[in-house]
Amino acid sequence: MAYAMPHLDMTDFKYDYLIVGSGLFGSVFAYRAHRMGKSCLVIDKRPHLGGNVYCNLQAGIHVHQYGAHIFHTSNKKVWDFVNAIVPFNRYTNSPVANYQGKLYNLPFNMNTFYQMWGVTTPEEAQKMIEAQRAEALSAMKKAGATEPRNLEEQALLLIGKDVYEKLIKGYTEKQWGRKCTELPAFIIKRLPVRFVFDNNYFNDKYQGIPIGGYNKLIDGLLEGVETKISTDFFENRAYWEKIADKIVFTGKIDEYFDYVYGKLNYRTVRFEHEILDVPNYQGNAVVNYTHAEVPYTRVIEHKHFEMFGQEVYDVPQTVISREYSTEWKEGMEPYYPVNDSLNNTLADQYRALAEKQPNVIFGGRLAEYKYYDMAPIVEKVLDLTID
């Protein structure tokens, strides 16, 4: 089966670029190409633009329809670029973990260790963690292992039993749908551990949310660009391949190649959105539920992304979203690649095919089968050569 773009006389081309998918990769690419004088058409199978960063206005609140999206970067070029499209606010990501009704600050820092053990100095916290690390190492050696054999052993070596069992184990097993002892160790090679009282989750210099929501960012990027929503590339693939010189593809790489090597696996997220008649439900944008018996992984209260202090109470209602992690099936939105050896080997085969497509640019989480935050996607597109 051949996958090369059909050979057409240049007079048959209407657009320089057909961009399949209007998420950040596609939208930033369209912005750059349009400003260079290239003709672009952006199509998206969903009934809206923006991909997973799309926000739905409910009760006067911009609801992150596909889960919380917090923009963060240390790259000033990227930060200046997005702020030139729409100004960002000063939101700082400081999630909280709820384990059996008790709250712990994230990432793991002195506030967490005080809540966990009552310690008040970095030295006390370090001694607690080192003692538990030593216990984990001893148990692993008794089992005849010289390196962590799974995620559980890796986590115990990094942070110890107490933090692992209360704040990592249940959440991770819900997120991946597998026991931590069945997950590879490399998933959790590092954990953010800080011996300071700092609840800022990210180390990046810049972070925030677009003022007015992410739709403002997407609208700004696609201003002047022709777009079509509710349009599935694969429903009329032969037609779409003929109307442009080149294609920018941001969908599933295995689907593009008709699953010739088989289907890649994904994890996805199901959301329950609810409007509540209270101005402030949980006092924080993100609360993780780390106990295995709670079926959802976290609750997002969207107004806290953009409203601060008294502003929270100026809007009488609030909107929350409960997130349930599950295996991807046909008809669902694929979210995360499954980073095990089987899927990574399969993805490499598809990437090899992609490299042989001179007129197709594959970009983004699905097209590269790689987990990306938002800022690295923007940075990647800004660094692309567009001709």
C-alpha positions in Angstrom: 0.0 0.0 0.0 1.4 3.4 -1.0 1.1 6.4 1.2 2.8 9.1 -0.8 0.8 12.2 -1.8 -0.7 11.7 -5.3 1.3 13.4 -8.1 -0.7 16.3 -9.4 0.0 19.2 -11.7 0.7 22.3 -9.6 -2.3 24.1 -11.2 -4.5 21.6 -9.4 -3.4 22.9 -6.0 -5.7 25.3 -4.2 -3.8 25.6 -0.9 -0.2 25.5 0.1 -1.1 23.6 3.3 -4.0 21.5 4.4 -3.7 21.4 8.2 -5.6 18.4 9.8 -6.4 19.3 13.3 -6.8 22.7 15.0 -5.1 22.0 18.3 -2.0 24.0 19.3 0.4 22.4 16.7 -2.0 22.9 13.8 -3.1 26.4 14.9 0.5 27.7 15.5 1.6 26.2 12.2 -1.3 27.9 10.4 -0.5 31.2 12.1 3.1 31.1 11.0 2.3 29.9 7.4 -0.4 32.5 7.0 1.9 35.3 8.0 4.4 34.1 5.5 1.8 34.5 2.8 1.0 30.8 2.5 -2.6 29.7 1.8 -3.9 27.4 4.4 -7.0 25.4 5.2 -7.5 24.0 8.7 -10.0 21.2 9.1 -11.1 19.6 12.3 -13.5 16.6 12.9 -14.9 18.2 16.1 -17.7 20.8 16.0 -15.2 23.4 17.3 -11.7 24.7 16.9 -8.9 24.3 19.4 -8.5 20.6 19.9 -8.1 19.7 23.6 -7.6 23.3 24.7 -11.1 24.3 23.8 -13.1 26.1 26.5 -16.8 26.0 26.8 -18.5 29.0 28.5 -20.8 27.9 31.3 -22.3 30.0 34.1 -19.9 32.8 33.1 -16.9 30.5 33.5 -14.5 29.2 30.9 -14.6 25.4 31.3 -11.6 23.4 30.1 -13.8 20.9 28.3 -11.0 18.3 27.9 -9.2 18.7 31.2 -7.1 21.3 32.9 -4.6 23.1 30.6 -2.0 25.3 32.4 0.6 26.9 30.1 4.1 27.0 31.6 7.5 27.5 30.1 11.0 28.9 30.8 11.4 29.8 27.1 10.9 33.5 26.8 10.5 33.3 23.1 7.5 31.0 23.5 6.1 33.0 26.4 6.4 36.3 24.4 4.8 34.6 21.4 1.6 33.4 23.0 1.3 36.7 25.0 1.5 38.6 21.7 -1.6 36.7 20.7 -3.5 37.2 24.0 -2.3 38.3 27.4 -1.9 35.6 30.0 -2.9 36.0 33.7 -0.8 35.2 36.8 -2.3 31.8 37.6 0.1 29.5 39.6 -0.5 25.8 39.6 -0.7 24.6 43.2 -2.6 21.4 43.3 -3.8 19.7 46.4 -4.1 15.9 47.1 -7.0 14.5 49.1 -6.3 11.1 50.7 -9.2 9.8 52.8 -10.3 13.3 53.6 -6.9 14.7 54.6 -5.3 17.3 52.4 -1.6 17.4 51.2 0.1 20.0 49.2 1.7 19.1 45.8 4.4 18.8 44.6 6.1 17.1 47.5 7.6 19.9 49.6 7.9 21.0 53.2 4.2 21.7 53.5 3.6 18.1 52.4 6.1 16.6 54.8 4.7 18.7 57.7 1.2 17.4 56.8 2.6 13.8 56.5 4.9 13.6 59.6 4.7 16.8 61.5 8.3 17.7 60.7 9.2 21.4 60.5 12.7 21.5 59.2 14.3 20.2 56.0 16.8 18.1 58.0 13.9 16.3 59.7 12.1 15.7 56.4 15.3 14.4 54.8 15.9 12.0 57.6 12.4 10.5 57.3 12.7 10.1 53.6 16.2 8.6 53.7 15.2 6.1 56.4 12.3 4.9 54.2 14.4 4.8 51.1 16.9 2.6 52.9 14.1 0.2 53.9 12.9 0.0 50.3 16.5 -0.7 49.0 17.0 -3.4 51.6 13.7 -5.1 50.7 14.6 -5.0 47.0 18.0 -6.5 47.6 16.4 -9.3 49.7 14.2 -10.0 46.7 17.4 -10.4 44.6 16.9 -7.2 42.6 19.7 -4.8 41.9 17.5 -2.3 39.9 13.9 -1.3 40.4 11.8 -3.8 38.5 8.6 -1.8 38.4 7.1 1.6 39.2 6.3 0.7 42.8 10.0 -0.2 43.5 11.2 2.9 41.7 8.8 5.2 43.7 9.7 3.6 47.0 13.4 4.2 46.3 12.7 7.9 45.3 10.3 9.0 48.1 9.7 6.2 50.6 6.6 4.2 51.7 4.4 6.9 53.3 4.3 9.4 50.4 4.1 6.5 47.9 1.1 4.8 49.5 -0.9 7.9 50.3 -0.1 10.2 47.3 1.2 8.1 44.4 -0.1 4.5 44.4 -3.8 4.9 44.2 -3.7 7.8 41.8 -1.2 6.2 39.5 -3.2 2.9 39.3 -6.4 4.8 38.5 -4.6 6.8 35.9 -3.0 3.8 34.1 -5.6 1.1 34.9 -2.8 -1.2 36.0 -1.1 -2.1 39.3 2.0 -0.1 40.1 3.9 -3.5 40.2 2.8 -4.1 36.6 4.0 -0.7 35.3 7.5 -0.1 34.1 9.9 1.7 36.4 10.9 4.4 33.8 7.4 6.0 34.0 8.4 7.6 37.3 12.2 8.0 37.0 12.0 11.3 38.8 9.7 12.9 41.4 9.7 16.6 42.3 10.9 16.7 45.9 11.5 20.1 47.4 12.8 20.8 50.9 11.2 24.3 50.9 7.7 25.6 51.7 6.8 26.2 48.0 3.5 24.9 46.5 4.2 26.0 43.0 4.0 22.8 41.0 6.2 24.0 38.1 9.8 25.2 38.1 9.3 27.2 34.9 9.8 31.0 34.9 6.4 31.7 33.3 3.0 30.2 33.7 -0.6 31.3 33.3 -3.9 31.0 31.5 -5.0 33.2 28.6 -7.2 36.0 29.8 -10.6 35.2 28.4 -9.8 31.5 28.0 -7.9 29.4 25.5 -10.4 30.1 22.7 -9.0 33.6 22.6 -5.6 32.1 21.9 -6.8 29.8 19.2 -9.0 32.5 17.6 -6.0 34.8 17.5 -3.8 32.2 15.9 -6.3 31.3 13.3 -7.4 34.9 12.5 -7.5 35.2 8.7 -7.1 31.5 8.1 -9.8 29.4 6.4 -11.2 26.8 8.7 -13.8 24.0 8.5 -15.2 22.2 11.6 -17.1 18.9 11.8 -14.9 17.7 8.9 -13.2 14.3 9.1 -10.1 13.9 6.9 -10.6 10.2 6.7 -14.2 10.3 5.4 -13.0 11.8 2.1 -9.3 11.3 2.2 -8.7 11.2 -1.5 -10.3 14.6 -1.9 -8.4 16.3 0.9 -5.1 14.9 -0.3 -5.6 16.6 -3.7 -6.4 20.2 -2.6 -3.0 21.2 -1.1 0.6 21.0 -1.9 1.5 19.7 1.6 -0.4 18.3 4.6 0.2 19.0 8.3 -1.2 16.0 10.1 -1.9 16.1 13.8 -4.2 13.1 14.2 -3.3 9.5 15.1 -0.2 8.3 13.2 -1.5 4.7 13.1 -4.8 5.8 11.6 -3.0 7.8 8.9 -1.3 4.6 7.7 -4.5 2.6 7.9 -3.2 0.6 10.9 -0.9 -1.3 8.6 1.2 -2.5 11.6 -1.7 -2.7 14.0 -3.3 -0.3 16.4 -1.5 1.7 19.0 -2.9 1.9 22.5 -4.0 5.1 24.3 -5.3 6.1 27.6 -8.2 8.5 27.7 -10.2 10.6 30.2 -13.9 10.8 30.8 -15.3 13.9 32.3 -18.4 14.6 34.4 -19.1 18.4 34.3 -21.5 19.8 36.9 -22.7 23.4 37.6 -23.1 24.0 41.3 -25.1 26.7 43.0 -22.2 27.8 45.2 -19.6 30.4 44.4 -16.6 28.3 45.7 -16.7 24.5 45.9 -13.2 23.4 46.8 -11.1 26.6 47.0 -8.6 25.4 44.5 -8.5 24.7 40.7 -7.1 21.2 41.0 -7.6 18.6 43.8 -6.3 15.1 43.2 -8.0 12.2 44.8 -5.3 9.7 45.5 -7.1 6.9 47.3 -8.0 3.9 45.1 -11.6 3.7 46.4 -12.5 7.1 44.9 -13.3 6.3 41.3 -12.1 9.6 39.8 -8.6 10.9 39.7 -9.2 14.6 40.4 -11.8 17.4 40.5 -11.2 20.6 38.6 -13.0 23.8 39.7 -12.5 25.9 36.6 -13.2 29.4 37.9 -10.0 29.3 40.0 -7.9 29.4 36.7 -9.1 32.9 36.0 -10.7 34.3 39.1 -8.8 35.3 42.2 -9.7 36.6 45.7 -13.1 38.3 45.8 -13.6 37.7 42.0 -14.5 34.1 42.9 -17.5 35.3 44.8 -18.6 37.8 42.2 -19.8 34.8 40.1 -22.6 33.1 42.1 -22.1 29.6 40.6 -19.2 27.3 39.9 -18.4 24.5 37.5 -16.5 21.4 38.5 -15.3 18.5 36.4 -14.6 15.0 37.8 -12.0 13.1 35.7 -12.0 9.4 35.2 -9.0 7.8 33.5 -9.8 4.8 31.3 -8.6 2.6 28.4 -9.2 4.2 25.0 -11.8 2.6 22.7 -13.1 3.5 19.3 -15.3 6.6 19.5 -13.4 8.1 22.4 -10.8 10.9 22.3 -7.3 9.5 22.6 -5.3 11.4 25.2 -2.1 9.7 26.3 0.3 7.3 24.6 1.0 4.1 26.5 4.7 4.1 27.0 5.5 0.4 27.2 7.9 -1.5 25.1 5.2 -3.0 22.8 3.6 0.3 21.9 7.0 2.1 21.6 8.2 -0.5 19.1 5.0 -0.2 17.1 5.3 3.6 17.2 8.8 3.5 15.9 7.6 1.5 12.9 5.0 4.2 12.1 7.5 7.0 12.6 9.8 5.3 10.0 6.9 5.4 7.5 6.2 9.0 8.4 9.8 10.0 7.6 9.2 8.7 4.0 6.4 11.2 3.4 8.1 14.3 2.0 4.8 16.2 1.6 3.4 15.4 5.1 4.4 17.0 8.4 3.5 14.9 11.4 3.2 16.9 14.6 1.7 16.7 18.1 0.9 14.2 20.7 -1.1 11.8 18.5 0.9 12.2 15.2 4.2 11.6 17.0 2.8 9.2 19.7 4.6 11.2 22.3 3.4 13.0 25.4 3.8 16.8 25.1 2.9 19.8 27.3 1.6 22.8 25.5 4.7 25.0 25.5 7.0 22.4 23.9 4.5 22.0 21.1 4.6 25.8 20.5 8.3 25.8 20.6 8.6 23.0 18.1 6.4 24.7 15.6 8.2 28.0 16.0 11.5 26.2 15.2 10.1 24.5 12.1 11.2 25.6 8.7 8.1 26.5 6.6 8.6 26.8 2.9 
